Amino acid sequence: MKNWLRTTVSASALAVLMAGAPALAQEEMLDPAAKQGGSIVITYKDDVATLDPAIGYDWQNWSMIKSIFDGLMDYKPGTTELRPGLAESYEISEEGQTFTFKLRSGVKFHNGREMTADDVKYSLDRVTNPKTQSPGAGFFGSIKGFDEITAGSTETLSGVTVVDPMTVKIELSRPDATFLHVMALNFASVVPQEAVAEAGADFGKKPVGTGAFKLGEWTIGQRLVFARNEDYWRKGLPYLDQITFEVGQEPIVALLRLQKGEVDVPGDGIPPAKFQEVMADPEQKARVVEGGQLHTGYITMNVEMAPFDKKEVRQAVNMAINKDRVVQIINNRAIPANQPLPPSMPGYDNAYEGYAYDPEKAKAMLAEAGLADGFETELFVMNTDPNPRIAQAIQQDLSAVGIKASIQSLAQANVIAAGGEKDQAPMIWSGGMAWIADFPDPSNFYGPILGCAGAVEGGWNWSWYCNEDLDKMATEADSVTDPAKADERSKMWSEIYGKIMEDAPWVPVFNEQRFTMKSPRMGGADALYVDPVSIPVNYDYVFVTDVQ
């Protein structure tokens, strides 16, 4: 609770103190040890699906998008502390439902045009328009006119007004304790309308933003090259001249290349099969970076597909999974989970015990549901180790209670696509794509992945679970904006997640720590390599130490 309260209070105080006052000089956090220049190599097994900030929503492209685009709000590097981004300052009305943002002057898109308030409005209209099919549209549900734009009766948010070329006003239909966090999400990134119009459906391959880096090259299936934005508005950043993302690299090969000095950061992390070997070698262990994360790995069950449309079946699956065994597969780099929220998140219920591992009771419940002989289904999984091995363990647990699950091991983008179609994926193991909070608030584990707003084509609510009563409770919880009532709001969220676990659209499996590695030449604080909001790496602030 303390972390959430500190963030909320500091954001509110910032609004009061900085209203009308330039923030740029106060907020730059340049590293005195950093030198300008140099390039690095990052590897990934899978290619990148898109760099469109309205569409991209996986851990692999999240930090890439964040380096190409900016939003009105941002976070201090390596932390969850809010700060202004493209907004030089902002004011909040007394009732907390009107936000007026004063934009920074002279900020240029990569195409050379100066950004204005019209671009902010266009970007918010675009991300919430159903035609865009943004998985993040639901985050903006508190803005006036959201219901009308999602219903298709208009293509503009009535709550977003251009006051003048450098001022935009956003009115909410209800108080929203998360709104400033939402404006720091990639989905709220500002994009130029003419670039979107020119690229059309290919904007995700031809991105144009205001960020620290711009796309220099994209050879599908081979590499992406980011080049330094010489006109970046944060003076002195980024430090690097170039980043090359090499895709199609197996994690074990990437580790070998790191050891040879050919790779600077293996984007997929330390291969589980090599983890103990790495940690036992002092030279390699010295390059390991560990960080906590607001993470939950889970199994989704599609409530729109039989037999997962029966609550008893979903509850039985919860009892069938041996979570301790799954944790062992990843070298105990996690703790078993019993609810959607991770333990460090406000709203986590310490008293909740969840579903005990009980195969016999699971079989009895299946029999009560008319499935005494079990059933056949499919379990989708990302094909990067250790996820196929975890899926096999889940498959064995399900088999022990009579459920025969065939494993569909696919590239990340294909699993995401299957989850976003109502009748494609009966079950998904979320590993490799598992939920890491977009911002440090319990509502973030609800709206996009368990709420009705996420249960749409292309969305991330892969269980397709939609409980309108819980949606109303969530809205009430997010209407509690007074920091003095933080405990009350936290209890409201605990109740919501308790009801979700009763309906059991998920099997929460574990809460994982994050481990990555970096080459000896990489500089910058360790927190930048396990950045909680620029997952996995904050590319804008890292540097190399061998620049002459």
GIKA-V17359 format. One record per pair of residues at least 12 apart in sequence whose ideal C-beta (glycine too) atoms are under 7 Angstrom apart, sorted by the first residue. I is the first residue (numbers start at 1). J is the second residue. D is the distance in whole Angstrom. If there is no record, write none. Layout:
# GIKA-V17359
i & j & d
I & J & D
I & J & D
This chain:
# GIKA-V17359
i & j & d
1 & 346 & 5
1 & 486 & 6
1 & 487 & 7
1 & 490 & 6
3 & 440 & 6
4 & 346 & 4
4 & 440 & 6
4 & 441 & 6
4 & 486 & 7
5 & 483 & 6
5 & 486 & 5
7 & 80 & 6
7 & 81 & 6
7 & 82 & 6
7 & 440 & 6
8 & 177 & 7
8 & 483 & 5
9 & 483 & 5
10 & 81 & 6
10 & 82 & 7
11 & 82 & 4
11 & 180 & 5
15 & 90 & 6
15 & 91 & 6
15 & 92 & 5
18 & 89 & 5
19 & 89 & 6
19 & 90 & 7
19 & 91 & 4
20 & 89 & 6
20 & 102 & 7
21 & 89 & 6
22 & 88 & 6
23 & 84 & 5
23 & 88 & 6
23 & 89 & 6
24 & 88 & 7
24 & 104 & 7
27 & 83 & 5
28 & 234 & 6
28 & 236 & 7
29 & 76 & 7
29 & 77 & 6
30 & 236 & 5
31 & 524 & 6
31 & 543 & 7
33 & 523 & 6
34 & 239 & 5
34 & 523 & 6
34 & 543 & 4
35 & 543 & 7
35 & 547 & 4
36 & 239 & 6
37 & 241 & 5
37 & 547 & 4
38 & 240 & 6
38 & 241 & 6
38 & 544 & 4
38 & 547 & 5
39 & 240 & 6
39 & 241 & 6
39 & 242 & 4
39 & 243 & 7
39 & 244 & 7
40 & 240 & 6
40 & 243 & 6
40 & 264 & 4
40 & 544 & 6
41 & 244 & 5
41 & 246 & 6
41 & 262 & 7
41 & 263 & 5
41 & 264 & 5
42 & 243 & 6
42 & 245 & 5
42 & 264 & 7
42 & 265 & 5
42 & 267 & 5
43 & 246 & 5
43 & 249 & 4
43 & 254 & 4
43 & 263 & 5
43 & 266 & 5
43 & 267 & 6
44 & 60 & 6
44 & 245 & 6
44 & 247 & 5
44 & 249 & 7
44 & 267 & 4
44 & 268 & 6
45 & 249 & 6
45 & 250 & 6
45 & 251 & 6
45 & 268 & 5
45 & 384 & 5
46 & 60 & 7
46 & 247 & 6
46 & 411 & 5
46 & 412 & 5
46 & 413 & 7
47 & 220 & 6
47 & 221 & 6
47 & 247 & 5
48 & 60 & 6
48 & 61 & 5
48 & 64 & 7
48 & 224 & 6
48 & 247 & 7
49 & 61 & 7
49 & 413 & 4
50 & 204 & 3
51 & 64 & 6
51 & 65 & 6
51 & 68 & 6
51 & 204 & 5
51 & 207 & 4
51 & 215 & 7
52 & 203 & 5
52 & 204 & 4
52 & 207 & 7
53 & 65 & 5
53 & 69 & 5
53 & 186 & 5
53 & 187 & 6
53 & 189 & 4
53 & 191 & 7
54 & 126 & 6
54 & 127 & 4
54 & 132 & 5
54 & 134 & 4
54 & 187 & 6
55 & 134 & 6
55 & 204 & 6
56 & 186 & 7
57 & 135 & 5
57 & 136 & 6
57 & 460 & 6
58 & 412 & 6
58 & 416 & 6
58 & 433 & 6
59 & 433 & 7
59 & 436 & 7
59 & 535 & 5
59 & 536 & 6
60 & 267 & 7
60 & 412 & 7
62 & 186 & 6
62 & 535 & 5
63 & 534 & 5
63 & 535 & 6
63 & 536 & 6
63 & 537 & 6
63 & 538 & 7
63 & 539 & 6
65 & 186 & 5
66 & 186 & 6
66 & 534 & 5
67 & 211 & 5
67 & 212 & 5
67 & 213 & 5
67 & 226 & 7
67 & 539 & 5
67 & 540 & 6
68 & 207 & 5
68 & 209 & 5
68 & 211 & 4
68 & 213 & 6
68 & 214 & 7
68 & 215 & 7
69 & 186 & 7
69 & 189 & 4
69 & 191 & 7
69 & 209 & 4
69 & 210 & 7
69 & 211 & 5
70 & 85 & 5
70 & 86 & 5
70 & 189 & 6
70 & 190 & 6
70 & 209 & 7
70 & 210 & 5
70 & 211 & 6
71 & 85 & 5
71 & 86 & 6
71 & 183 & 6
71 & 184 & 6
71 & 185 & 7
71 & 188 & 4
71 & 189 & 5
71 & 190 & 7
72 & 85 & 6
72 & 86 & 5
72 & 87 & 4
72 & 101 & 5
72 & 120 & 7
72 & 183 & 5
72 & 188 & 7
73 & 85 & 5
73 & 87 & 7
73 & 180 & 6
73 & 183 & 4
73 & 184 & 4
74 & 184 & 6
75 & 184 & 6
75 & 533 & 5
77 & 528 & 6
77 & 531 & 7
77 & 538 & 5
77 & 541 & 5
78 & 525 & 6
78 & 527 & 3
78 & 528 & 5
78 & 531 & 5
78 & 538 & 7
80 & 439 & 7
80 & 440 & 5
80 & 532 & 5
80 & 533 & 6
82 & 180 & 6
82 & 181 & 7
82 & 184 & 6
85 & 184 & 7
86 & 103 & 6
86 & 104 & 6
86 & 107 & 6
86 & 115 & 7
86 & 190 & 6
86 & 210 & 7
87 & 101 & 4
87 & 102 & 6
87 & 103 & 6
88 & 102 & 5
88 & 103 & 6
88 & 104 & 4
89 & 102 & 5
90 & 102 & 7
96 & 175 & 5
96 & 481 & 5
97 & 171 & 6
97 & 172 & 4
97 & 175 & 6
98 & 169 & 7
98 & 171 & 5
99 & 170 & 5
99 & 179 & 7
100 & 167 & 7
100 & 169 & 5
101 & 168 & 5
102 & 166 & 6
102 & 167 & 6
103 & 117 & 6
103 & 166 & 5
103 & 167 & 7
103 & 168 & 7
104 & 233 & 6
105 & 166 & 6
106 & 233 & 7
107 & 210 & 5
107 & 233 & 5
108 & 210 & 7
108 & 231 & 5
109 & 192 & 5
109 & 208 & 6
109 & 209 & 7
109 & 210 & 6
110 & 208 & 5
110 & 209 & 6
110 & 214 & 4
110 & 229 & 6
111 & 192 & 6
111 & 195 & 6
111 & 208 & 5
113 & 192 & 6
115 & 190 & 6
115 & 210 & 6
116 & 165 & 5
116 & 166 & 7
117 & 162 & 4
117 & 163 & 7
117 & 164 & 7
117 & 165 & 6
117 & 166 & 6
117 & 167 & 6
117 & 168 & 4
118 & 162 & 6
119 & 190 & 5
119 & 192 & 6
119 & 193 & 7
120 & 168 & 5
120 & 190 & 6
121 & 160 & 5
121 & 162 & 5
121 & 168 & 6
122 & 193 & 5
123 & 189 & 7
123 & 190 & 5
123 & 191 & 5
124 & 140 & 7
124 & 157 & 6
124 & 160 & 5
125 & 155 & 6
125 & 156 & 5
125 & 157 & 6
127 & 140 & 7
127 & 187 & 5
128 & 140 & 5
128 & 146 & 6
128 & 149 & 5
128 & 150 & 7
128 & 157 & 6
129 & 149 & 6
129 & 155 & 6
130 & 150 & 6
130 & 152 & 6
133 & 457 & 7
133 & 458 & 4
134 & 187 & 6
135 & 448 & 7
135 & 458 & 6
135 & 459 & 5
135 & 460 & 5
136 & 185 & 6
136 & 187 & 3
136 & 448 & 7
137 & 150 & 7
137 & 453 & 7
138 & 447 & 5
138 & 448 & 6
138 & 451 & 7
138 & 453 & 3
138 & 454 & 6
139 & 182 & 5
139 & 185 & 6
139 & 187 & 6
139 & 447 & 6
140 & 182 & 7
141 & 453 & 6
142 & 172 & 5
142 & 173 & 6
142 & 174 & 6
142 & 176 & 4
142 & 179 & 6
143 & 157 & 5
143 & 159 & 4
143 & 160 & 7
143 & 170 & 6
143 & 172 & 6
144 & 157 & 7
144 & 158 & 5
144 & 159 & 3
144 & 171 & 5
144 & 172 & 7
144 & 173 & 5
145 & 157 & 4
145 & 158 & 3
145 & 159 & 5
159 & 171 & 4
159 & 172 & 7
159 & 173 & 7
174 & 475 & 7
174 & 479 & 6
175 & 479 & 5
175 & 481 & 5
176 & 478 & 5
177 & 478 & 5
177 & 480 & 6
177 & 481 & 5
177 & 489 & 7
178 & 439 & 7
178 & 441 & 5
178 & 443 & 5
178 & 478 & 6
181 & 439 & 4
181 & 441 & 6
184 & 439 & 7
185 & 438 & 6
189 & 209 & 6
190 & 210 & 6
191 & 208 & 7
191 & 209 & 6
192 & 208 & 6
195 & 208 & 4
205 & 218 & 6
210 & 233 & 7
211 & 229 & 7
212 & 229 & 6
212 & 232 & 5
212 & 234 & 7
212 & 237 & 6
212 & 238 & 4
212 & 540 & 4
213 & 226 & 4
213 & 227 & 7
213 & 228 & 6
213 & 229 & 6
213 & 238 & 6
213 & 243 & 7
213 & 539 & 7
214 & 227 & 6
214 & 229 & 5
221 & 247 & 7
221 & 248 & 6
222 & 247 & 7
222 & 248 & 7
223 & 244 & 6
223 & 245 & 6
223 & 246 & 5
223 & 247 & 7
224 & 245 & 4
225 & 242 & 6
225 & 244 & 5
226 & 242 & 7
226 & 243 & 4
227 & 242 & 6
228 & 240 & 7
228 & 241 & 5
228 & 242 & 7
237 & 540 & 6
238 & 539 & 7
238 & 540 & 5
239 & 543 & 4
240 & 543 & 6
243 & 539 & 6
251 & 266 & 6
251 & 268 & 4
251 & 271 & 4
251 & 384 & 7
251 & 385 & 7
252 & 271 & 5
252 & 274 & 6
254 & 266 & 4
254 & 268 & 7
255 & 270 & 7
255 & 271 & 6
255 & 274 & 6
258 & 517 & 6
258 & 519 & 6
261 & 519 & 7
263 & 519 & 7
264 & 518 & 6
264 & 519 & 4
264 & 521 & 7
264 & 522 & 6
265 & 516 & 7
265 & 518 & 5
265 & 522 & 7
265 & 537 & 6
266 & 517 & 6
267 & 536 & 7
268 & 384 & 6
269 & 515 & 6
269 & 516 & 5
270 & 515 & 5
270 & 517 & 6
271 & 385 & 6
272 & 330 & 6
272 & 331 & 6
272 & 385 & 6
272 & 386 & 4
273 & 385 & 7
275 & 331 & 5
276 & 331 & 6
287 & 517 & 5
287 & 518 & 6
287 & 519 & 7
287 & 520 & 7
288 & 515 & 6
288 & 517 & 6
289 & 516 & 5
289 & 517 & 7
289 & 518 & 6
289 & 526 & 5
289 & 529 & 4
289 & 530 & 6
290 & 513 & 6
290 & 515 & 5
291 & 514 & 5
291 & 527 & 7
291 & 530 & 3
292 & 344 & 7
292 & 513 & 6
293 & 436 & 5
293 & 514 & 5
293 & 532 & 6
294 & 342 & 5
294 & 344 & 6
294 & 345 & 6
294 & 436 & 6
294 & 437 & 4
294 & 440 & 6
294 & 532 & 7
295 & 342 & 6
295 & 434 & 6
295 & 435 & 7
295 & 436 & 5
295 & 511 & 6
295 & 512 & 5
296 & 337 & 6
296 & 340 & 6
296 & 342 & 5
296 & 434 & 6
296 & 435 & 5
296 & 508 & 6
296 & 511 & 6
297 & 430 & 6
297 & 431 & 5
297 & 434 & 4
297 & 509 & 5
297 & 510 & 5
297 & 512 & 6
298 & 430 & 5
298 & 434 & 7
298 & 506 & 5
298 & 507 & 6
298 & 508 & 5
298 & 509 & 6
299 & 394 & 7
299 & 427 & 6
299 & 428 & 7
299 & 429 & 6
299 & 506 & 7
299 & 507 & 4
299 & 509 & 6
300 & 427 & 7
300 & 428 & 5
300 & 430 & 7
300 & 462 & 4
300 & 463 & 4
300 & 505 & 7
300 & 506 & 6
301 & 314 & 5
301 & 317 & 6
301 & 427 & 6
301 & 463 & 6
301 & 505 & 6
302 & 425 & 6
302 & 426 & 5
302 & 463 & 6
302 & 464 & 5
303 & 463 & 6
303 & 464 & 6
303 & 465 & 5
303 & 505 & 6
304 & 422 & 6
304 & 423 & 7
304 & 464 & 5
305 & 423 & 6
305 & 426 & 5
307 & 369 & 7
307 & 371 & 6
307 & 375 & 6
308 & 426 & 6
310 & 369 & 5
311 & 503 & 6
311 & 504 & 6
312 & 365 & 5
312 & 368 & 6
312 & 369 & 4
313 & 366 & 7
313 & 369 & 5
313 & 371 & 7
314 & 504 & 4
314 & 505 & 6
315 & 355 & 7
315 & 365 & 6
315 & 504 & 5
316 & 362 & 4
316 & 365 & 4
316 & 366 & 5
316 & 401 & 7
317 & 507 & 6
318 & 355 & 4
318 & 504 & 5
318 & 507 & 5
319 & 355 & 5
319 & 356 & 7
319 & 357 & 7
319 & 358 & 5
319 & 361 & 5
319 & 362 & 4
320 & 359 & 6
320 & 362 & 4
320 & 397 & 5
320 & 398 & 6
320 & 400 & 7
320 & 401 & 5
321 & 357 & 7
321 & 394 & 6
321 & 397 & 5
321 & 507 & 5
321 & 509 & 7
322 & 357 & 5
322 & 397 & 5
323 & 336 & 4
323 & 357 & 7
323 & 509 & 5
323 & 510 & 6
324 & 336 & 6
325 & 393 & 6
326 & 390 & 6
326 & 393 & 6
326 & 509 & 6
326 & 510 & 6
327 & 510 & 5
329 & 386 & 6
329 & 389 & 6
329 & 390 & 6
329 & 393 & 6
330 & 386 & 6
333 & 512 & 6
333 & 513 & 5
333 & 515 & 6
334 & 510 & 4
334 & 511 & 6
334 & 512 & 4
334 & 513 & 7
335 & 510 & 6
335 & 511 & 5
336 & 510 & 6
337 & 508 & 4
337 & 509 & 6
337 & 510 & 5
337 & 511 & 5
338 & 352 & 6
338 & 353 & 7
338 & 354 & 3
338 & 508 & 6
339 & 352 & 6
339 & 354 & 6
339 & 497 & 5
339 & 501 & 6
339 & 508 & 6
340 & 445 & 5
340 & 450 & 7
340 & 497 & 5
340 & 500 & 6
340 & 506 & 6
340 & 508 & 6
341 & 442 & 6
341 & 445 & 6
341 & 497 & 6
342 & 511 & 4
343 & 511 & 6
345 & 437 & 7
345 & 442 & 6
346 & 442 & 5
346 & 490 & 5
347 & 442 & 3
347 & 490 & 5
347 & 493 & 3
347 & 494 & 5
347 & 497 & 7
349 & 494 & 4
349 & 497 & 7
349 & 498 & 6
352 & 498 & 6
354 & 501 & 7
359 & 400 & 5
359 & 401 & 5
362 & 401 & 5
363 & 401 & 5
363 & 402 & 6
366 & 401 & 6
366 & 402 & 6
373 & 402 & 6
374 & 401 & 7
374 & 402 & 3
374 & 403 & 5
374 & 404 & 7
375 & 403 & 6
376 & 404 & 5
377 & 403 & 6
377 & 405 & 5
377 & 426 & 5
377 & 427 & 6
378 & 405 & 7
378 & 406 & 5
378 & 408 & 5
378 & 426 & 5
378 & 427 & 7
379 & 391 & 6
379 & 394 & 6
379 & 395 & 6
379 & 405 & 4
379 & 407 & 5
379 & 408 & 7
379 & 427 & 5
379 & 429 & 6
380 & 408 & 5
380 & 410 & 7
380 & 415 & 5
380 & 418 & 6
380 & 425 & 5
380 & 427 & 7
380 & 428 & 5
381 & 407 & 6
381 & 408 & 7
381 & 409 & 5
381 & 415 & 7
381 & 429 & 5
381 & 431 & 7
382 & 412 & 5
382 & 415 & 5
382 & 431 & 6
382 & 432 & 4
382 & 433 & 6
383 & 409 & 4
383 & 410 & 6
383 & 411 & 6
384 & 432 & 5
387 & 429 & 6
387 & 431 & 4
387 & 432 & 5
388 & 409 & 5
390 & 429 & 6
390 & 431 & 6
391 & 407 & 5
391 & 409 & 7
391 & 429 & 5
392 & 407 & 7
394 & 429 & 6
395 & 407 & 6
405 & 427 & 7
412 & 432 & 6
412 & 433 & 6
415 & 428 & 6
415 & 433 & 7
416 & 433 & 6
419 & 462 & 3
420 & 457 & 6
420 & 458 & 4
420 & 459 & 6
421 & 457 & 7
422 & 464 & 6
425 & 462 & 6
428 & 462 & 5
435 & 449 & 6
436 & 535 & 6
442 & 493 & 4
443 & 474 & 6
443 & 477 & 7
443 & 478 & 5
446 & 474 & 5
446 & 496 & 7
448 & 460 & 5
448 & 461 & 7
449 & 461 & 5
450 & 465 & 6
450 & 500 & 6
450 & 505 & 7
451 & 471 & 6
451 & 474 & 6
452 & 466 & 4
452 & 468 & 6
452 & 471 & 5
463 & 505 & 4
463 & 506 & 6
465 & 503 & 7
465 & 505 & 4
467 & 503 & 7
470 & 496 & 6
470 & 499 & 6
470 & 500 & 7
473 & 492 & 7
473 & 496 & 5
474 & 496 & 6
476 & 492 & 7
477 & 489 & 6
477 & 492 & 4
477 & 493 & 5
477 & 496 & 7
514 & 530 & 5
516 & 529 & 6
516 & 530 & 6
516 & 536 & 6
521 & 544 & 5
521 & 545 & 5
521 & 546 & 5
522 & 542 & 6
522 & 544 & 6
523 & 542 & 7
523 & 543 & 5
523 & 544 & 6
523 & 545 & 5
524 & 541 & 6
524 & 542 & 4
524 & 543 & 6
528 & 541 & 5
528 & 542 & 5
